[in-house]
């Protein structure tokens, strides 16, 4: 399928995105092409896509997200796939490694790219790779059969008292990082008309998994509620201290602030709706309220899984945009989501199933699913097209191109 259609579009990408978020129908559905850390493309797939297209195939590209091994989309590919959004990066998006200086590297599969200067994975005796802190502590691990790093160091795994929680690292954003963020936003505003998205974080429940370890934190939720509540309140204070620096840095140059908190599994919420409403929701509400009172940017929440039972709660505490819209999870049927929540939420994602259709289906399967899902989500605005989650290394470029080209051909409202 070709990609050089001209729909007579007169809107800028930023106008298009903002109109969709306002639940109005722009000239076409906006498109997120690898515009942030949960709609990205892993480096090997990105390299193959460039070769397939004959675009920048001999130029190095940047691998900016080390945890998920995501490529930084280049302007030529954003334009080729009619992307409307770009990302404003944090200085240290994963594992405390800065992304303001680069060096060449050949990845394990032979992909050549640029990586952050301080990225130095160490081979593991049993295969795969480790990332080490300066003191030699292993902080993350990539299995030889895997394509991304998983955290393996949990600073609160043995915490038993509030003092233990206070003793953990609680770094606050520096003026240097604020300047790094501000410079990106000003450049994009000066040189382009894209909508801009900045990822803050702000996780509540999910930070328990990062800091205690998933199994340990689930146990603590049931056996040590007082400590968990202290931890959650400490998180809120930490997030707001960071927002006091972050929000002034983005004001006027960022359209969307993304927060995250994975709340669902494939089949259910991670915790019961009652536990969510008692422990998590009030803390999210404090963070989100601070953002909404101190920023003109729209509030975007990334939460994977079967979260339909609490979408009403998320709307109540100020969430405007939901991502990734995991349509293969229980209760997340696109038609139901659009019918029940389409007047209140913008669905950012849900455009193609990345668990089944994109990796396992044919090109025709991908095209058919994209057409069906765009038709479901697009009426009345409130939809930005992207696939459900990151595109993994083994997805062929023909299917990636077909997905975005079909979305664009299905995008016009008139």
C-alpha positions in Angstrom: 0.0 0.0 0.0 1.3 3.4 -0.9 1.7 6.3 1.5 1.8 9.5 -0.5 -1.8 10.4 -0.4 -2.8 14.0 -0.1 -6.1 14.5 1.8 -6.0 18.3 1.4 -5.0 18.5 5.1 -4.6 22.1 6.3 -4.2 21.4 10.0 -0.8 21.3 11.6 0.1 18.1 13.5 -0.2 20.0 16.9 -3.6 21.4 16.0 -4.7 17.9 14.9 -3.7 16.3 18.2 -5.2 19.0 20.4 -8.5 18.9 18.5 -8.7 15.1 18.9 -8.0 15.5 22.7 -10.8 18.0 22.8 -13.2 15.4 21.4 -13.6 17.1 18.1 -13.0 15.6 14.7 -9.9 17.1 13.0 -9.1 16.6 9.3 -7.8 13.1 10.1 -7.0 10.8 13.0 -3.6 11.9 14.5 -0.8 9.3 14.4 1.8 8.6 17.0 4.8 7.1 15.2 7.1 5.7 17.9 6.6 9.0 19.8 7.3 7.8 23.3 8.4 4.9 25.5 5.3 2.8 25.1 4.7 3.3 21.4 8.2 2.7 20.3 10.1 0.4 18.0 12.9 -1.9 19.2 16.2 -1.1 17.6 16.5 -4.2 15.3 13.0 -3.7 13.9 13.7 0.0 13.4 16.9 -0.8 11.5 15.1 -3.3 9.3 12.3 -0.8 8.6 14.9 1.8 7.5 16.5 -0.7 5.2 13.1 -1.7 3.8 12.2 1.9 3.1 15.6 2.9 1.8 15.6 5.8 4.3 18.8 6.7 6.3 19.8 3.1 6.0 23.5 3.9 6.2 23.3 6.5 9.0 23.5 5.7 12.7 20.4 6.1 14.7 20.1 6.4 18.5 19.0 3.8 21.0 17.7 6.0 23.7 15.6 3.7 25.9 18.0 1.1 27.3 15.4 -0.9 29.3 13.2 -1.5 26.3 15.9 -1.1 23.6 13.9 1.5 21.7 15.1 3.5 18.8 14.8 7.3 18.6 12.6 7.9 15.5 14.3 10.2 12.9 12.4 13.1 11.3 12.5 11.5 7.9 10.6 8.4 9.2 8.2 10.5 11.3 7.3 12.4 8.2 7.1 9.2 6.0 4.5 7.7 8.4 2.7 11.0 9.0 3.5 11.2 12.7 2.0 14.1 14.6 3.8 13.8 18.0 7.4 14.0 19.2 8.8 13.2 22.6 10.6 15.5 25.1 13.1 13.3 26.8 14.2 13.0 30.4 18.0 13.3 30.9 18.2 9.8 32.4 15.2 7.8 31.0 16.4 4.4 32.3 18.9 3.1 34.9 20.3 6.5 35.6 22.2 6.6 32.3 22.4 10.0 30.6 21.4 10.5 27.0 23.3 13.7 26.2 26.4 12.0 24.8 26.7 9.1 22.4 29.0 6.4 21.1 28.7 3.8 18.4 27.9 0.2 19.3 27.0 -3.0 17.5 24.1 -4.8 19.4 24.1 -8.6 19.9 22.1 -9.2 16.8 24.5 -7.1 14.6 22.4 -3.9 14.6 24.7 -0.9 14.5 23.6 2.3 16.3 24.5 5.0 18.7 24.1 4.4 22.4 24.5 6.6 25.5 28.2 7.1 26.3 27.9 5.5 29.7 26.0 2.4 28.5 28.3 -0.5 29.2 26.5 -3.9 29.3 28.6 -6.7 30.8 28.3 -10.3 29.4 26.9 -12.7 31.9 28.5 -16.1 32.5 25.2 -17.9 31.6 24.5 -15.8 28.6 22.9 -12.4 28.2 23.9 -9.1 29.7 24.0 -7.2 32.9 24.0 -3.5 33.7 26.1 -2.6 36.8 25.9 0.4 39.1 29.2 2.2 39.8 29.6 0.2 43.0 29.3 -3.1 41.0 25.7 -3.9 42.0 23.8 -5.6 39.2 20.8 -3.3 38.5 19.3 -4.9 35.4 19.6 -8.1 33.3 18.9 -9.1 29.8 18.5 -12.8 29.1 20.2 -14.2 26.0 16.7 -15.1 24.8 15.3 -11.7 25.6 15.3 -8.3 23.9 15.2 -5.9 26.9 16.6 -5.3 30.3 14.6 -6.1 33.4 15.4 -4.5 36.8 16.9 -7.0 39.3 17.9 -4.6 42.2 15.1 -3.5 44.5 16.3 -1.1 47.2 13.4 -1.6 49.5 13.2 -5.4 49.3 14.2 -5.7 53.0 12.5 -2.5 54.3 10.7 -3.0 57.6 10.2 0.5 59.0 9.5 4.1 57.8 13.2 4.8 58.5 14.2 2.2 56.0 11.9 3.8 53.4 13.4 7.3 54.1 16.9 5.8 53.7 16.3 4.8 50.1 17.4 7.2 47.3 14.8 9.9 46.6 16.5 12.0 44.0 14.9 15.3 43.0 15.3 16.7 39.5 18.2 19.0 39.0 18.3 22.4 37.3 20.6 20.7 34.7 17.9 18.3 33.7 15.2 21.0 33.7 17.4 22.9 31.3 17.9 19.8 29.1 14.1 19.3 28.9 13.4 23.0 28.3 16.0 23.2 25.4 14.3 20.2 23.6 10.9 21.7 23.9 12.0 25.1 22.7 13.8 23.6 19.7 10.7 21.6 18.7 8.5 24.6 19.0 10.9 26.7 17.0 11.6 24.2 14.2 8.4 22.2 13.9 4.7 22.2 14.4 4.5 18.8 16.1 2.5 18.1 19.3 4.9 17.5 22.1 4.8 14.8 24.8 6.9 14.7 28.0 6.9 11.6 30.2 7.1 12.4 33.9 6.4 9.0 35.6 4.5 9.6 38.8 3.8 5.8 39.3 2.2 4.8 42.6 1.4 1.1 42.6 4.0 0.3 40.0 6.8 2.0 42.0 6.2 -0.5 44.7 7.1 -3.2 42.2 10.2 -1.3 41.2 11.4 -0.6 44.7 10.4 -3.8 46.6 10.2 -6.3 43.7 6.8 -7.5 42.5 6.3 -10.6 44.6 7.6 -8.9 47.8 5.4 -5.9 47.2 2.3 -7.9 46.6 3.0 -9.7 49.9 3.5 -6.4 51.7 0.1 -5.1 50.4 -1.6 -8.0 52.3 0.6 -8.2 55.4 2.1 -4.7 56.1 -0.5 -2.2 55.1 0.8 0.6 57.4 4.3 0.4 55.8 2.8 0.4 52.3 0.7 3.5 53.1 3.8 5.2 54.5 5.6 4.3 51.3 2.8 5.6 49.1 2.7 8.9 51.0 6.5 9.2 50.6 6.1 8.6 46.9 3.5 11.4 46.6 5.9 13.8 48.4 8.7 12.8 46.1 6.7 13.1 42.9 5.5 16.6 43.9 9.0 17.7 44.8 10.0 16.6 41.2 7.0 18.3 39.7 8.0 21.5 41.3 11.0 21.5 39.0 9.6 19.6 36.0 6.4 21.5 35.4 8.0 25.0 35.0 10.5 23.4 32.6 7.8 22.2 30.3 5.3 25.0 30.6 4.4 26.5 27.2 6.4 24.0 25.2 4.8 20.7 26.1 1.2 19.7 25.1 0.9 16.4 27.0 2.3 15.2 30.3 2.5 11.4 30.5 2.3 9.6 33.8 2.4 5.9 34.3 1.0 3.2 36.6 0.5 -0.3 35.3 -2.6 -1.4 37.1 -3.8 -4.4 35.2 -2.8 -7.9 34.1 -4.1 -9.8 31.1 -7.2 -10.9 32.9 -7.8 -8.5 35.8 -6.6 -5.6 37.9 -3.4 -6.2 39.8 -5.2 -5.4 43.0 -8.9 -5.4 43.7 -11.0 -2.4 42.9 -11.5 -1.9 46.6 -7.8 -1.9 47.3 -7.1 0.4 44.4 -9.7 2.9 45.7 -8.4 2.8 49.3 -4.7 2.8 48.7 -3.8 3.9 45.2 -6.4 6.2 43.9 -6.1 8.9 46.6 -2.4 9.1 46.1 -2.7 9.3 42.3 -5.3 12.0 42.8 -2.9 14.2 44.7 -0.2 13.9 42.0 -2.6 14.4 39.2 -4.3 17.4 40.9 -0.9 19.0 41.3 -0.2 18.6 37.6 -3.6 19.9 36.5 -3.3 23.0 38.9 0.2 23.8 37.8 0.3 23.0 34.1 -1.7 23.7 31.0 -0.6 20.4 29.5 -3.1 17.5 29.1 -2.8 14.6 31.5 -2.0 11.2 29.8 -1.9 8.0 31.8 -0.2 4.8 30.6 -1.6 1.7 32.3 -1.4 -1.7 30.7 -3.9 -4.5 31.2 -7.5 -5.1 32.1 -8.3 -1.8 33.7 -11.9 -1.2 32.5 -13.4 -1.6 36.0 -11.5 1.6 37.2 -11.7 3.8 34.1 -14.4 5.8 35.7 -12.2 6.3 38.7 -9.4 7.5 36.5 -11.7 10.0 34.7 -12.8 11.2 38.1 -9.3 12.1 39.2 -8.5 14.0 36.0 -7.1 11.6 33.5 -7.9 12.8 30.0 -5.9 10.4 27.8 -5.5 6.6 28.3 -2.8 4.5 26.8 -2.0 1.8 25.6 -5.6 0.6 25.3 -4.7 -3.1 25.6 -7.6 -4.4 23.5 -6.6 -8.1 24.0 -7.1 -7.9 27.8 -10.3 -8.9 29.6 -13.0 -6.4 29.4 -11.1 -4.1 27.1 -13.3 -4.6 24.0 -12.9 -1.5 21.7 -16.6 -1.1 21.0 -17.5 -1.1 24.7 -14.7 1.3 25.6 -15.7 3.8 23.0 -19.4 3.6 23.9 -18.9 3.9 27.7 -15.9 6.3 27.9 -15.5 7.9 24.5 -16.9 11.2 25.6 -14.5 11.5 28.5 -11.3 9.8 27.5 -9.0 10.1 24.5 -7.9 6.6 23.5 -4.2 6.9 22.6 -3.4 3.4 21.2 -5.5 0.3 20.6 -4.9 0.6 16.9 -3.3 -2.9 16.4 -2.8 -5.8 18.7 1.0 -6.2 19.4 0.6 -9.5 21.2 -1.0 -11.4 18.4 -1.9 -9.6 15.1 1.2 -7.6 14.5 3.8 -10.3 15.3 1.9 -13.3 14.2 -0.6 -12.3 11.6 -0.2 -11.6 7.9 0.1 -8.2 6.3 -3.6 -8.6 5.3 -4.5 -9.4 8.9 -2.8 -6.3 10.1 -4.5 -4.1 7.5 -7.9 -5.5 8.3 -7.5 -5.1 12.0 -6.3 -1.5 11.7 -9.2 -0.5 9.4 -11.7 -2.0 11.9 -10.1 -0.4 15.0 -9.8 3.0 13.4 -13.4 2.9 12.4 -14.4 2.0 15.9 -12.4 4.6 17.8 -12.3 7.6 15.5 -16.0 8.9 15.5 -16.2 12.1 17.5 -12.5 12.6 17.9 -10.9 11.3 21.1 -8.5 9.0 19.3 -4.8 9.1 18.5 -3.6 6.1 16.4 -0.8 3.9 17.5 -0.3 0.2 18.2 -1.1 -1.2 21.6 2.5 -1.2 22.8 6.1 -1.2 21.6 7.0 -3.0 18.4 9.4 -5.9 19.2 12.6 -6.8 17.4 11.2 -9.7 15.4 8.3 -7.8 13.6 9.0 -7.6 9.9 9.2 -4.2 8.3 6.5 -5.0 5.8 3.9 -5.3 8.6 5.1 -2.2 10.4 4.7 -0.2 7.2 1.4 -1.7 6.4 0.1 -0.9 9.9 0.9 2.8 9.7 0.0 3.2 6.0 -3.4 1.6 6.6 -4.0 3.9 9.6 -3.2 6.9 7.4 -5.4 5.7 4.6 -8.3 5.2 7.1 -7.7 8.4 8.9 -9.7 11.2 7.1 -13.0 12.3 8.7 -14.4 13.9 5.6 
